[in-house]
Amino acid sequence: MYNYRPAKRGHQQPHQQQHQQPGKQFANEKRQALVQKLDRSRKGELDELVQPLADLINADARYYTTSSCSGRLTLCGLKKKDEEVKDKEDEVLEEGEKKKEKSGSSSGNSFCSLFDRHKAGHYGQEIISSLKNAISDTPSYEAVDLKFEPVIFHVRAVDLEAATALLQVAIQAGFRNSGIVTTVGATEHSSCIVALRHTLQMAVPVVVRGVKVTPDEYIHELVNVSNGKFAANEAAIARLEADIRDKLYTAVAAEPI
């Protein structure tokens, strides 16, 4: 197994000493996450396509992945709640008591996925059937979008310098929707999460106000477009993996984690 370390730069040793304690805490958190195979995505586990990239990131002492998705084609529906159900949720149990908190949006609507696939395929007829069911459902879906969502990774970094280094490589590789979120925990050690996002998104309204607004032929064409995006998405994952290996890390032999 290999550990990946940044290429040597001047004045690096004082910086490492300065962050020694946060790094120790980070190492413990990383070890626990990898042993438990924690992935906070909706699926709860890594997609096979991104496993090599995740292994590469996790092999570096400065990073570990927290959630990911290799990319997907999905129907995202907005469903308006039945008025009777909505009225019951709005009831005040006792005078002056806070209203019961609703799930979904503040308007009483709820969002859900009607269709979800993580690889290219001939899904046109399957999507059309899902849309028919969505429209005939009671209450019906007010709006449905057909979306292609490209690969996304959330990576925990030991500090802001490490997070910035990964972000720069990702942006150069075409992941221009990426960014960094920093927080300060109870231990006063900052937490840096790098969100790696590509720009291959597609979102097309196919149901508006409960009415299907796209002909079946157009649905099939959108599936063809998404299949092209799946191919581009796979190439983007491969490029990011290569760029991280070549630009961010220098491979050296190390003991297994």
Contacts in CASP RR format, 6 or more apart in sequence:
PFRMAT RR
TARGET T0000
AUTHOR 0000-0000-0000
METHOD contacts of the structure
MODEL  1
MYNYRPAKRGHQQPHQQQHQQPGKQFANEKRQALVQKLDRSRKGELDELV
QPLADLINADARYYTTSSCSGRLTLCGLKKKDEEVKDKEDEVLEEGEKKK
EKSGSSSGNSFCSLFDRHKAGHYGQEIISSLKNAISDTPSYEAVDLKFEP
VIFHVRAVDLEAATALLQVAIQAGFRNSGIVTTVGATEHSSCIVALRHTL
QMAVPVVVRGVKVTPDEYIHELVNVSNGKFAANEAAIARLEADIRDKLYT
AVAAEPI
1 59 0 8 1.000
1 254 0 8 1.000
1 255 0 8 1.000
1 256 0 8 1.000
1 257 0 8 1.000
2 59 0 8 1.000
2 251 0 8 1.000
2 252 0 8 1.000
2 253 0 8 1.000
2 254 0 8 1.000
3 59 0 8 1.000
3 60 0 8 1.000
3 61 0 8 1.000
3 251 0 8 1.000
3 252 0 8 1.000
3 253 0 8 1.000
3 254 0 8 1.000
3 257 0 8 1.000
4 56 0 8 1.000
4 59 0 8 1.000
4 60 0 8 1.000
4 245 0 8 1.000
4 248 0 8 1.000
4 249 0 8 1.000
4 250 0 8 1.000
4 251 0 8 1.000
4 252 0 8 1.000
5 60 0 8 1.000
5 61 0 8 1.000
5 249 0 8 1.000
5 250 0 8 1.000
5 252 0 8 1.000
6 165 0 8 1.000
6 248 0 8 1.000
6 249 0 8 1.000
6 250 0 8 1.000
7 250 0 8 1.000
8 250 0 8 1.000
15 161 0 8 1.000
19 158 0 8 1.000
19 159 0 8 1.000
21 189 0 8 1.000
22 158 0 8 1.000
22 159 0 8 1.000
22 189 0 8 1.000
22 190 0 8 1.000
23 158 0 8 1.000
23 159 0 8 1.000
25 187 0 8 1.000
25 189 0 8 1.000
26 156 0 8 1.000
26 158 0 8 1.000
26 189 0 8 1.000
27 61 0 8 1.000
29 156 0 8 1.000
30 58 0 8 1.000
30 64 0 8 1.000
30 156 0 8 1.000
31 257 0 8 1.000
32 38 0 8 1.000
33 64 0 8 1.000
33 66 0 8 1.000
33 156 0 8 1.000
34 58 0 8 1.000
34 64 0 8 1.000
34 257 0 8 1.000
37 45 0 8 1.000
38 66 0 8 1.000
39 45 0 8 1.000
39 46 0 8 1.000
39 65 0 8 1.000
39 66 0 8 1.000
39 67 0 8 1.000
39 68 0 8 1.000
40 66 0 8 1.000
40 67 0 8 1.000
40 154 0 8 1.000
41 67 0 8 1.000
41 68 0 8 1.000
41 69 0 8 1.000
42 69 0 8 1.000
43 69 0 8 1.000
44 67 0 8 1.000
46 54 0 8 1.000
46 65 0 8 1.000
46 68 0 8 1.000
47 68 0 8 1.000
47 69 0 8 1.000
47 70 0 8 1.000
47 71 0 8 1.000
47 118 0 8 1.000
48 70 0 8 1.000
49 70 0 8 1.000
49 118 0 8 1.000
49 119 0 8 1.000
49 234 0 8 1.000
49 237 0 8 1.000
50 68 0 8 1.000
50 69 0 8 1.000
50 70 0 8 1.000
50 151 0 8 1.000
50 153 0 8 1.000
50 237 0 8 1.000
52 241 0 8 1.000
53 153 0 8 1.000
53 237 0 8 1.000
53 240 0 8 1.000
53 241 0 8 1.000
53 244 0 8 1.000
54 65 0 8 1.000
54 68 0 8 1.000
54 153 0 8 1.000
56 241 0 8 1.000
56 244 0 8 1.000
56 245 0 8 1.000
56 249 0 8 1.000
57 63 0 8 1.000
57 64 0 8 1.000
57 65 0 8 1.000
57 153 0 8 1.000
57 155 0 8 1.000
57 244 0 8 1.000
58 64 0 8 1.000
58 65 0 8 1.000
58 257 0 8 1.000
59 257 0 8 1.000
60 249 0 8 1.000
61 158 0 8 1.000
62 157 0 8 1.000
62 158 0 8 1.000
62 159 0 8 1.000
62 162 0 8 1.000
63 155 0 8 1.000
63 156 0 8 1.000
63 157 0 8 1.000
63 158 0 8 1.000
63 162 0 8 1.000
63 166 0 8 1.000
64 155 0 8 1.000
64 156 0 8 1.000
65 153 0 8 1.000
65 154 0 8 1.000
65 155 0 8 1.000
65 156 0 8 1.000
66 154 0 8 1.000
66 155 0 8 1.000
66 156 0 8 1.000
66 193 0 8 1.000
67 153 0 8 1.000
67 154 0 8 1.000
68 151 0 8 1.000
68 152 0 8 1.000
68 153 0 8 1.000
68 154 0 8 1.000
69 118 0 8 1.000
69 149 0 8 1.000
69 151 0 8 1.000
69 152 0 8 1.000
70 118 0 8 1.000
70 151 0 8 1.000
70 233 0 8 1.000
70 237 0 8 1.000
71 118 0 8 1.000
71 148 0 8 1.000
71 149 0 8 1.000
71 150 0 8 1.000
71 151 0 8 1.000
71 152 0 8 1.000
71 230 0 8 1.000
71 233 0 8 1.000
72 116 0 8 1.000
72 117 0 8 1.000
72 118 0 8 1.000
72 148 0 8 1.000
72 149 0 8 1.000
73 115 0 8 1.000
73 116 0 8 1.000
73 117 0 8 1.000
73 123 0 8 1.000
73 146 0 8 1.000
73 147 0 8 1.000
73 148 0 8 1.000
73 149 0 8 1.000
73 223 0 8 1.000
73 226 0 8 1.000
73 230 0 8 1.000
74 113 0 8 1.000
74 114 0 8 1.000
74 115 0 8 1.000
74 116 0 8 1.000
74 117 0 8 1.000
74 146 0 8 1.000
74 147 0 8 1.000
74 148 0 8 1.000
74 149 0 8 1.000
75 113 0 8 1.000
75 114 0 8 1.000
75 115 0 8 1.000
75 116 0 8 1.000
75 127 0 8 1.000
75 130 0 8 1.000
75 131 0 8 1.000
75 134 0 8 1.000
75 144 0 8 1.000
75 145 0 8 1.000
75 146 0 8 1.000
75 147 0 8 1.000
75 206 0 8 1.000
76 111 0 8 1.000
76 112 0 8 1.000
76 113 0 8 1.000
76 114 0 8 1.000
76 144 0 8 1.000
76 145 0 8 1.000
76 147 0 8 1.000
77 111 0 8 1.000
77 112 0 8 1.000
77 113 0 8 1.000
77 114 0 8 1.000
77 134 0 8 1.000
77 141 0 8 1.000
77 143 0 8 1.000
77 144 0 8 1.000
77 145 0 8 1.000
77 207 0 8 1.000
78 109 0 8 1.000
78 110 0 8 1.000
78 111 0 8 1.000
78 141 0 8 1.000
78 142 0 8 1.000
78 143 0 8 1.000
78 144 0 8 1.000
79 109 0 8 1.000
79 110 0 8 1.000
79 111 0 8 1.000
79 112 0 8 1.000
79 137 0 8 1.000
79 139 0 8 1.000
79 140 0 8 1.000
79 141 0 8 1.000
79 142 0 8 1.000
80 108 0 8 1.000
80 109 0 8 1.000
80 139 0 8 1.000
80 140 0 8 1.000
80 142 0 8 1.000
81 89 0 8 1.000
81 108 0 8 1.000
81 109 0 8 1.000
81 110 0 8 1.000
81 139 0 8 1.000
82 138 0 8 1.000
82 139 0 8 1.000
86 108 0 8 1.000
89 100 0 8 1.000
89 102 0 8 1.000
89 108 0 8 1.000
90 99 0 8 1.000
90 100 0 8 1.000
91 99 0 8 1.000
91 100 0 8 1.000
92 99 0 8 1.000
93 100 0 8 1.000
102 108 0 8 1.000
103 110 0 8 1.000
104 110 0 8 1.000
104 111 0 8 1.000
105 111 0 8 1.000
109 142 0 8 1.000
114 130 0 8 1.000
114 131 0 8 1.000
114 133 0 8 1.000
114 134 0 8 1.000
114 141 0 8 1.000
114 144 0 8 1.000
115 123 0 8 1.000
115 126 0 8 1.000
115 127 0 8 1.000
115 130 0 8 1.000
117 123 0 8 1.000
119 230 0 8 1.000
120 226 0 8 1.000
120 227 0 8 1.000
120 228 0 8 1.000
120 230 0 8 1.000
120 231 0 8 1.000
121 223 0 8 1.000
121 227 0 8 1.000
122 223 0 8 1.000
123 223 0 8 1.000
124 219 0 8 1.000
124 220 0 8 1.000
124 223 0 8 1.000
127 146 0 8 1.000
127 219 0 8 1.000
127 223 0 8 1.000
128 216 0 8 1.000
128 219 0 8 1.000
131 144 0 8 1.000
131 206 0 8 1.000
131 207 0 8 1.000
131 212 0 8 1.000
131 219 0 8 1.000
132 212 0 8 1.000
134 140 0 8 1.000
134 141 0 8 1.000
134 144 0 8 1.000
134 207 0 8 1.000
135 141 0 8 1.000
135 207 0 8 1.000
135 210 0 8 1.000
135 211 0 8 1.000
135 212 0 8 1.000
140 210 0 8 1.000
141 207 0 8 1.000
141 210 0 8 1.000
142 207 0 8 1.000
142 209 0 8 1.000
142 210 0 8 1.000
143 205 0 8 1.000
143 207 0 8 1.000
143 208 0 8 1.000
143 209 0 8 1.000
143 210 0 8 1.000
144 205 0 8 1.000
144 206 0 8 1.000
144 207 0 8 1.000
145 203 0 8 1.000
145 204 0 8 1.000
145 205 0 8 1.000
145 206 0 8 1.000
146 202 0 8 1.000
146 203 0 8 1.000
146 204 0 8 1.000
146 206 0 8 1.000
146 219 0 8 1.000
146 222 0 8 1.000
147 201 0 8 1.000
147 202 0 8 1.000
147 203 0 8 1.000
147 204 0 8 1.000
148 200 0 8 1.000
148 201 0 8 1.000
148 202 0 8 1.000
148 203 0 8 1.000
148 225 0 8 1.000
148 226 0 8 1.000
148 229 0 8 1.000
148 230 0 8 1.000
149 201 0 8 1.000
150 197 0 8 1.000
150 198 0 8 1.000
150 199 0 8 1.000
150 200 0 8 1.000
150 201 0 8 1.000
150 229 0 8 1.000
150 233 0 8 1.000
150 236 0 8 1.000
151 196 0 8 1.000
151 197 0 8 1.000
151 198 0 8 1.000
151 233 0 8 1.000
151 236 0 8 1.000
151 237 0 8 1.000
152 195 0 8 1.000
152 196 0 8 1.000
152 197 0 8 1.000
152 198 0 8 1.000
153 194 0 8 1.000
153 195 0 8 1.000
153 196 0 8 1.000
154 193 0 8 1.000
154 194 0 8 1.000
154 195 0 8 1.000
154 196 0 8 1.000
155 166 0 8 1.000
155 193 0 8 1.000
155 194 0 8 1.000
155 196 0 8 1.000
156 191 0 8 1.000
156 192 0 8 1.000
156 193 0 8 1.000
156 194 0 8 1.000
157 163 0 8 1.000
157 166 0 8 1.000
157 192 0 8 1.000
157 193 0 8 1.000
157 194 0 8 1.000
158 192 0 8 1.000
159 190 0 8 1.000
159 192 0 8 1.000
160 180 0 8 1.000
160 182 0 8 1.000
160 190 0 8 1.000
160 192 0 8 1.000
162 192 0 8 1.000
163 180 0 8 1.000
163 182 0 8 1.000
163 192 0 8 1.000
163 193 0 8 1.000
163 194 0 8 1.000
164 180 0 8 1.000
165 248 0 8 1.000
166 194 0 8 1.000
166 196 0 8 1.000
166 244 0 8 1.000
166 248 0 8 1.000
167 178 0 8 1.000
167 179 0 8 1.000
167 180 0 8 1.000
167 194 0 8 1.000
169 240 0 8 1.000
169 243 0 8 1.000
169 244 0 8 1.000
169 247 0 8 1.000
169 248 0 8 1.000
170 178 0 8 1.000
170 194 0 8 1.000
170 196 0 8 1.000
170 240 0 8 1.000
171 178 0 8 1.000
172 243 0 8 1.000
172 247 0 8 1.000
173 236 0 8 1.000
173 239 0 8 1.000
173 240 0 8 1.000
173 243 0 8 1.000
174 198 0 8 1.000
174 199 0 8 1.000
174 236 0 8 1.000
174 239 0 8 1.000
174 240 0 8 1.000
175 196 0 8 1.000
175 197 0 8 1.000
175 198 0 8 1.000
175 199 0 8 1.000
175 236 0 8 1.000
175 240 0 8 1.000
176 198 0 8 1.000
176 199 0 8 1.000
177 197 0 8 1.000
177 198 0 8 1.000
177 199 0 8 1.000
177 201 0 8 1.000
178 194 0 8 1.000
178 195 0 8 1.000
178 196 0 8 1.000
178 197 0 8 1.000
179 194 0 8 1.000
179 195 0 8 1.000
179 197 0 8 1.000
180 192 0 8 1.000
180 193 0 8 1.000
180 194 0 8 1.000
180 195 0 8 1.000
181 192 0 8 1.000
181 193 0 8 1.000
181 195 0 8 1.000
182 190 0 8 1.000
182 191 0 8 1.000
182 192 0 8 1.000
182 193 0 8 1.000
183 190 0 8 1.000
183 191 0 8 1.000
184 190 0 8 1.000
184 191 0 8 1.000
185 191 0 8 1.000
196 240 0 8 1.000
198 233 0 8 1.000
198 236 0 8 1.000
200 229 0 8 1.000
200 232 0 8 1.000
200 233 0 8 1.000
200 236 0 8 1.000
202 222 0 8 1.000
202 225 0 8 1.000
202 226 0 8 1.000
202 229 0 8 1.000
204 214 0 8 1.000
204 222 0 8 1.000
205 213 0 8 1.000
205 214 0 8 1.000
206 212 0 8 1.000
206 213 0 8 1.000
206 214 0 8 1.000
206 219 0 8 1.000
207 213 0 8 1.000
214 222 0 8 1.000
245 251 0 8 1.000
END
